[in-house]
Amino acid sequence: MTEQELKQQIIAAIQKARETTPLTPSITNTVTTNLVANAQLAVGGSAAMIYLPDEAEAMARIGGSFYINMGTLLPVYAETLPRVIRVLKHSSTPWVLDPVGIGVGALRESLLLSIKDCPPSIIRGNASEIIALANLWGLDSGKSHDGVRGVDSTDSVVSSKKAAVELARFTKGAVSVSGEIDLITDGETTVYLEGGSELCTKITGAGCSLGGVTAVFAAVATPFIAALTASSVYKVASGAAEKNCKGPASFQMAFVDNLYSVSAEQINGSSLKIEKA
């Protein structure tokens, strides 16, 4: 697939989300729920933040997609996550996993291990999280250790390629690795995206909201195109927001505004590097 063909599919996914307003429930980091919801709304989705097992099951049955972020694990999630994931699998509903904090705590590890049997459509994380998840699932990451430090990565995006490819092949979906350069792969084709803004590292929730927006596009496109669309929109919107802000606080406001107004012209002006996995 050529760069222009990919961009046409990205633009089509953006337009379809805006036209259809897909319901995209989320179980996400309590620190970042506001930005996740606002970002989902800005790109055309309909947001719902869920915690309880029965509510999660109900929303999973009617949602166009689902987002699960492991950043804040409440005790109830030991029941909520397995139940909602079973519903998602049974209904073949696309969903996005963000393995935030992998390697910290027994509950998080056991839940992530159990997800291997009901894998997500898309896995989104930083390089260290992707490497750590591949190792946890017994896949060949190319690295025998992980560099997870809370929500931060100590590994480069490029060094996570093997882990990302192996995860994508295992799930038969897509993997999105975010950083200064984003990497998106379906296990056969890998795309690198440049651009964006360093100010994304100065606000809480940039990565979490990217996962939420990825889930919005997962409701209207294939996993690979959904992941690619979300990262493309984020690179364009954050780059534009940086030009019209005074610092992190005004950047966050400008960022949401730019998510809302990303245009086909901006997508066509962005740069994608395509290579075989």
Protein Blocks (a to p, Z undefined) as FASTA:
>chain_A
ZZklmmmmmmmmmmmmmmnopacdddddfklmmmmmmmmmmnopacdddfbfklmmmmmm
mpmbdcddfkbccfklmmmmmmmmmmmmmnopacdddfehihiajklmmmmmmmmmmccf
bdcddfklmmmmmmmnopaehpabdcbehjacfbdfklmmmmmmmmmmmnopadddddfb
dcddehlaccddeedjfklmmcghklmmmmmmmmmmmmmccfklmmmmmmmmmmmmmmmm
mmmccbjklmmmmmmmmmmmocfklmmmpccddddZZ
